Amino acid sequence: MRGIPGFIPRRLITLAVLAGVFLSPELASAQQSKKAELKEHYVFDFVRVFYTKEGTGAVSPIDVNQNGVSDQVENVAKQVWAAHQLFCRALEFPDPFESDRFQGVNCIQVSIRDRKEMGGLNGIAYSSAQRARKIPEGSPKDRCIVMAISSQLDPTKNVTPTHETFHLVQYGATQFKNTWFLEGMARWAEHGTGKEGIGEIKYSPKGPWPQIPAHLAQLAKMKSESEHVLWNPIAAGTDRDGSLSTQMLGKKLASLTYADGTPVLRDRFLQGGKVMRDIIVELGKMDDVAFKDLKLEKWTEENRRALENNPYIYKAIMDALRNQGVKVGDYEIPAELKR
């Protein structure tokens, strides 16, 4: 299959670019009213959580294990830590701490805020590194990657911290930020700390790969729902087992529990870890190809989300599938993009 008619319809490019601007978490955050001051903090290894006990966005006071820290705060920190360890240590995804894009970063900084301060979202991950907030346990030279989590969220029942942590992995590995890639793949990643297995599958794991032109035209318009028609089928089709053994995870991650004693990795099952890692690696190479072909001067929020990226992202996926031994037909970047 050579080029996919409709995969990058020209009449939608301008609208998509504008949508990328207005939906950018960084810009949306900047438009919010003055946020509550987060005077409290909690440190779990390289994860630093900032929160407030009073007023808007106050965390739950429940402290079942009586260690003097809100269980909600402790559980957010543990889930973020576990997600990073699962993907970047056990499954060997590119570590954002080692990324050229995030040079000097040594911690993840999490703000727990009222959902209204976050535009009604449960979580936001930011794609720029910054100087870490000063804390007694830290150093003035510390740099961090950043996310915000809703104070209305219970991490023992909600895997948003895993979702946002995986976004940090994506941001560190590739410049592409098209939503069908970012959100769909992050929804797949949620199953790493979830308990429902791989989730819903709406496309045959056997393919055909590449998908037919009509499917690809729809894929480019998707957000998190792409999980069911692309990412979960790929995961199921390349990994029948999916079990996460203690040997793979390491004892600390395998035995990690929330404050109430329940395991952070709730079902020790995630299909597709190897192929998803390979896709992320391929995307880290493919964005260089796109940068050259599209004659970009620099990566901006607009061109990171542009429709012209879609064939490059999909080709990286097909190349990774082919490397896994999956039967994949021809898929090439449309010639008109190689200008």
KOLGUSE-319979 format. One line per 3 residues: number of its first residue (from 1); their letters; for each residue x, y, z of C-alpha. Coordinates in nm, 3 decimals, always signed. Layout:
N
NUM> a> X:Y:Z ~ ...
***
This chain:
339
1> mrg> +0.000:+0.000:+0.000 ~ +0.165:+0.322:-0.121 ~ +0.031:+0.633:+0.043
4> ipg> -0.310:+0.649:+0.207 ~ -0.567:+0.879:+0.043 ~ -0.734:+1.089:+0.311
7> fip> -0.479:+1.012:+0.586 ~ -0.364:+1.375:+0.577 ~ -0.651:+1.567:+0.414
10> rrl> -0.514:+1.910:+0.329 ~ -0.833:+2.097:+0.414 ~ -0.803:+1.977:+0.776
13> itl> -0.440:+2.069:+0.831 ~ -0.504:+2.430:+0.931 ~ -0.784:+2.329:+1.168
16> avl> -0.570:+2.057:+1.322 ~ -0.284:+2.298:+1.379 ~ -0.519:+2.543:+1.549
19> agv> -0.663:+2.263:+1.760 ~ -0.311:+2.169:+1.864 ~ -0.256:+2.521:+1.988
22> fls> -0.577:+2.551:+2.183 ~ -0.564:+2.201:+2.329 ~ -0.201:+2.225:+2.438
25> pel> -0.186:+2.149:+2.813 ~ +0.080:+2.415:+2.859 ~ -0.136:+2.685:+2.701
28> asa> -0.455:+2.567:+2.867 ~ -0.281:+2.574:+3.204 ~ -0.155:+2.927:+3.146
31> qqs> -0.509:+3.045:+3.092 ~ -0.631:+2.922:+3.429 ~ -0.691:+3.157:+3.719
34> kka> -0.444:+3.190:+4.003 ~ -0.378:+2.848:+4.148 ~ -0.379:+2.748:+4.513
37> elk> -0.042:+2.758:+4.686 ~ +0.094:+2.408:+4.751 ~ +0.289:+2.438:+5.075
40> ehy> +0.320:+2.068:+5.161 ~ +0.539:+1.810:+4.994 ~ +0.612:+1.439:+5.008
43> vfd> +0.910:+1.255:+4.858 ~ +0.910:+0.894:+4.739 ~ +1.249:+0.821:+4.583
46> fvr> +1.267:+1.047:+4.272 ~ +0.897:+1.143:+4.288 ~ +0.812:+1.471:+4.463
49> vfy> +0.447:+1.548:+4.533 ~ +0.329:+1.899:+4.625 ~ -0.014:+1.952:+4.776
52> tke> -0.226:+2.151:+5.018 ~ -0.422:+2.039:+5.323 ~ -0.655:+2.337:+5.321
55> gtg> -0.896:+2.516:+5.091 ~ -0.944:+2.453:+4.722 ~ -0.773:+2.136:+4.609
58> avs> -0.706:+2.004:+4.959 ~ -0.612:+1.636:+4.966 ~ -0.799:+1.375:+5.166
61> pid> -0.695:+1.366:+5.535 ~ -0.732:+0.987:+5.553 ~ -0.413:+0.821:+5.678
64> vnq> -0.486:+0.450:+5.720 ~ -0.125:+0.347:+5.778 ~ -0.076:+0.636:+6.023
67> ngv> +0.257:+0.751:+5.886 ~ +0.163:+1.117:+5.899 ~ +0.110:+1.149:+5.522
70> sdq> -0.225:+1.162:+5.345 ~ -0.286:+0.822:+5.184 ~ -0.395:+1.000:+4.867
73> ven> -0.060:+1.179:+4.839 ~ +0.140:+0.866:+4.919 ~ -0.058:+0.660:+4.669
76> vak> -0.014:+0.911:+4.386 ~ +0.361:+0.908:+4.445 ~ +0.375:+0.530:+4.451
79> qvw> +0.176:+0.490:+4.130 ~ +0.394:+0.742:+3.945 ~ +0.709:+0.568:+4.072
82> aah> +0.574:+0.224:+3.982 ~ +0.474:+0.331:+3.630 ~ +0.819:+0.476:+3.564
85> qlf> +0.989:+0.163:+3.696 ~ +0.759:-0.067:+3.500 ~ +0.812:+0.102:+3.166
88> cra> +1.168:+0.233:+3.192 ~ +1.330:-0.043:+3.398 ~ +1.134:-0.367:+3.361
91> lef> +1.021:-0.312:+3.000 ~ +1.320:-0.095:+2.898 ~ +1.136:+0.193:+2.733
94> pdp> +1.351:+0.503:+2.672 ~ +1.387:+0.675:+3.009 ~ +1.295:+1.045:+3.009
97> fes> +1.568:+1.097:+3.271 ~ +1.819:+0.995:+3.003 ~ +1.659:+1.187:+2.716
100> drf> +1.843:+1.456:+2.521 ~ +1.526:+1.661:+2.545 ~ +1.525:+1.652:+2.926
103> qgv> +1.895:+1.694:+2.998 ~ +1.982:+1.719:+3.366 ~ +1.643:+1.599:+3.490
106> nci> +1.658:+1.388:+3.806 ~ +1.305:+1.390:+3.948 ~ +0.934:+1.389:+3.864
109> qvs> +0.744:+1.677:+4.023 ~ +0.372:+1.621:+4.080 ~ +0.124:+1.889:+4.182
112> ird> -0.209:+1.776:+4.328 ~ -0.464:+2.043:+4.239 ~ -0.835:+2.102:+4.220
115> rke> -0.975:+1.971:+3.894 ~ -1.114:+2.315:+3.809 ~ -0.760:+2.453:+3.805
118> mgg> -0.676:+2.191:+3.542 ~ -0.957:+2.270:+3.300 ~ -1.168:+1.983:+3.435
121> lng> -0.903:+1.719:+3.360 ~ -0.792:+1.437:+3.592 ~ -0.428:+1.486:+3.496
124> iay> -0.187:+1.683:+3.279 ~ +0.172:+1.601:+3.184 ~ +0.397:+1.880:+3.058
127> ssa> +0.651:+1.839:+2.778 ~ +0.910:+2.087:+2.905 ~ +1.162:+2.031:+3.185
130> qra> +1.214:+2.297:+3.449 ~ +1.407:+2.376:+3.765 ~ +1.268:+2.174:+4.053
133> rki> +1.105:+2.345:+4.349 ~ +1.341:+2.384:+4.642 ~ +1.292:+2.131:+4.920
136> peg> +1.517:+2.030:+5.213 ~ +1.570:+1.685:+5.062 ~ +1.682:+1.824:+4.727
139> spk> +1.959:+2.025:+4.567 ~ +1.944:+2.375:+4.410 ~ +2.059:+2.219:+4.081
142> drc> +1.772:+1.968:+4.061 ~ +1.565:+1.968:+3.743 ~ +1.231:+1.800:+3.697
145> ivm> +0.969:+1.683:+3.454 ~ +0.623:+1.782:+3.564 ~ +0.264:+1.665:+3.591
148> ais> -0.051:+1.766:+3.776 ~ -0.310:+1.526:+3.922 ~ -0.662:+1.610:+4.034
151> sql> -0.724:+1.631:+4.410 ~ -1.059:+1.459:+4.346 ~ -0.883:+1.146:+4.220
154> dpt> -0.829:+0.826:+4.422 ~ -0.520:+0.654:+4.274 ~ -0.623:+0.316:+4.420
157> knv> -0.920:+0.328:+4.182 ~ -0.788:+0.544:+3.900 ~ -0.475:+0.499:+3.688
160> tpt> -0.441:+0.857:+3.564 ~ -0.095:+0.890:+3.730 ~ +0.022:+0.598:+3.514
163> het> -0.125:+0.762:+3.204 ~ +0.054:+1.091:+3.273 ~ +0.382:+0.919:+3.357
166> fhl> +0.370:+0.741:+3.022 ~ +0.319:+1.076:+2.851 ~ +0.652:+1.183:+3.003
169> vqy> +0.809:+0.873:+2.845 ~ +0.657:+0.968:+2.508 ~ +0.771:+1.330:+2.536
172> gat> +1.125:+1.226:+2.616 ~ +1.145:+0.982:+2.324 ~ +0.985:+1.164:+2.029
175> qfk> +0.871:+1.505:+1.911 ~ +0.541:+1.375:+1.770 ~ +0.231:+1.474:+1.970
178> ntw> -0.060:+1.370:+1.748 ~ -0.345:+1.270:+1.977 ~ -0.419:+0.927:+1.827
181> fle> -0.061:+0.835:+1.918 ~ -0.027:+1.021:+2.249 ~ -0.363:+0.942:+2.404
184> gma> -0.430:+0.601:+2.252 ~ -0.092:+0.458:+2.345 ~ -0.111:+0.611:+2.695
187> rwa> -0.447:+0.441:+2.739 ~ -0.277:+0.111:+2.654 ~ -0.012:+0.194:+2.917
190> ehg> -0.279:+0.235:+3.185 ~ -0.327:-0.142:+3.183 ~ +0.018:-0.173:+3.342
193> tgk> -0.122:-0.073:+3.680 ~ -0.487:-0.149:+3.606 ~ -0.673:-0.471:+3.670
196> egi> -0.880:-0.533:+3.358 ~ -0.620:-0.706:+3.139 ~ -0.558:-0.559:+2.795
199> gei> -0.896:-0.393:+2.757 ~ -1.135:-0.378:+2.464 ~ -1.025:-0.482:+2.114
202> kys> -1.223:-0.363:+1.811 ~ -0.985:-0.461:+1.530 ~ -0.841:-0.801:+1.452
205> pkg> -0.493:-0.852:+1.601 ~ -0.415:-1.046:+1.282 ~ -0.461:-0.735:+1.072
208> pwp> -0.441:-0.672:+0.786 ~ -0.147:-0.443:+0.856 ~ -0.138:-0.170:+0.738
211> qip> -0.504:-0.104:+0.800 ~ -0.722:-0.028:+0.500 ~ -0.734:+0.336:+0.377
214> ahl> -1.077:+0.402:+0.526 ~ -0.958:+0.293:+0.870 ~ -0.646:+0.510:+0.848
217> aql> -0.851:+0.815:+0.754 ~ -1.055:+0.765:+1.071 ~ -0.753:+0.687:+1.287
220> akm> -0.603:+1.031:+1.226 ~ -0.914:+1.190:+1.382 ~ -0.912:+0.977:+1.697
223> kse> -0.793:+1.047:+2.049 ~ -0.798:+0.790:+2.331 ~ -1.040:+0.565:+2.139
226> seh> -0.753:+0.466:+1.909 ~ -0.653:+0.230:+2.192 ~ -0.925:-0.013:+2.085
229> vlw> -0.861:-0.010:+1.710 ~ -0.481:+0.008:+1.700 ~ -0.281:-0.020:+2.022
232> npi> -0.467:-0.302:+2.199 ~ -0.490:-0.514:+1.881 ~ -0.116:-0.470:+1.824
235> aag> -0.045:-0.565:+2.184 ~ -0.265:-0.875:+2.175 ~ -0.134:-0.983:+1.836
238> tdr> +0.233:-0.972:+1.936 ~ +0.219:-1.095:+2.297 ~ +0.000:-1.385:+2.404
241> dgs> +0.146:-1.404:+2.753 ~ +0.176:-1.056:+2.902 ~ +0.259:-1.176:+3.251
244> lst> +0.488:-0.953:+3.459 ~ +0.704:-1.183:+3.667 ~ +0.876:-1.085:+3.991
247> qml> +1.208:-1.155:+3.821 ~ +1.124:-0.904:+3.547 ~ +0.986:-0.641:+3.783
250> gkk> +1.228:-0.670:+4.073 ~ +1.116:-0.730:+4.431 ~ +1.051:-0.367:+4.526
253> las> +0.816:-0.300:+4.235 ~ +0.652:-0.643:+4.247 ~ +0.573:-0.608:+4.619
256> lty> +0.486:-0.237:+4.626 ~ +0.152:-0.165:+4.792 ~ -0.069:+0.136:+4.846
259> adg> -0.122:+0.269:+5.198 ~ -0.411:+0.027:+5.252 ~ -0.198:-0.275:+5.161
262> tpv> -0.340:-0.342:+4.813 ~ -0.084:-0.397:+4.533 ~ +0.004:-0.109:+4.304
265> lrd> +0.040:-0.349:+4.009 ~ -0.307:-0.489:+4.040 ~ -0.303:-0.781:+3.798
268> rfl> +0.068:-0.818:+3.700 ~ -0.040:-0.843:+3.336 ~ +0.038:-0.622:+3.035
271> qgg> +0.043:-0.748:+2.678 ~ +0.258:-0.575:+2.418 ~ +0.542:-0.430:+2.622
274> kvm> +0.814:-0.526:+2.375 ~ +0.640:-0.406:+2.060 ~ +0.533:-0.079:+2.224
277> rdi> +0.890:-0.016:+2.333 ~ +1.011:-0.083:+1.979 ~ +0.748:+0.157:+1.840
280> ive> +0.863:+0.433:+2.076 ~ +1.224:+0.374:+1.968 ~ +1.125:+0.386:+1.600
283> lgk> +0.934:+0.709:+1.656 ~ +1.247:+0.861:+1.807 ~ +1.419:+0.794:+1.474
286> mdd> +1.126:+0.877:+1.251 ~ +1.077:+1.229:+1.384 ~ +1.423:+1.311:+1.244
289> vaf> +1.308:+1.186:+0.904 ~ +0.991:+1.396:+0.923 ~ +1.188:+1.703:+1.031
292> kdl> +1.404:+1.672:+0.719 ~ +1.127:+1.577:+0.473 ~ +0.892:+1.852:+0.592
295> kle> +1.175:+2.107:+0.592 ~ +1.101:+2.226:+0.944 ~ +1.318:+2.492:+1.103
298> kwt> +1.238:+2.382:+1.456 ~ +0.983:+2.173:+1.642 ~ +0.689:+2.381:+1.766
301> een> +0.364:+2.280:+1.936 ~ +0.189:+2.331:+1.603 ~ +0.410:+2.108:+1.391
304> rra> +0.442:+1.843:+1.664 ~ +0.066:+1.791:+1.623 ~ +0.035:+1.853:+1.248
307> len> -0.151:+1.608:+1.025 ~ +0.159:+1.568:+0.806 ~ +0.313:+1.367:+1.093
310> npy> +0.055:+1.090:+1.067 ~ +0.217:+0.884:+0.788 ~ +0.555:+0.902:+0.965
313> iyk> +0.405:+0.782:+1.292 ~ +0.220:+0.500:+1.120 ~ +0.527:+0.393:+0.927
316> aim> +0.724:+0.370:+1.252 ~ +0.450:+0.146:+1.390 ~ +0.455:-0.079:+1.083
319> dal> +0.836:-0.098:+1.090 ~ +0.827:-0.205:+1.456 ~ +0.562:-0.467:+1.381
322> rnq> +0.771:-0.601:+1.096 ~ +1.070:-0.626:+1.330 ~ +0.854:-0.840:+1.560
325> gvk> +0.795:-1.088:+1.280 ~ +0.439:-0.975:+1.207 ~ +0.329:-1.003:+0.844
328> vgd> +0.314:-0.641:+0.729 ~ +0.237:-0.519:+0.378 ~ +0.394:-0.222:+0.205
331> yei> +0.350:+0.119:+0.362 ~ +0.544:+0.421:+0.245 ~ +0.539:+0.792:+0.323
334> pae> +0.335:+0.972:+0.052 ~ +0.570:+1.122:-0.207 ~ +0.416:+1.469:-0.179
337> lkr> +0.546:+1.500:+0.178 ~ +0.904:+1.449:+0.065 ~ +0.922:+1.795:-0.081
***
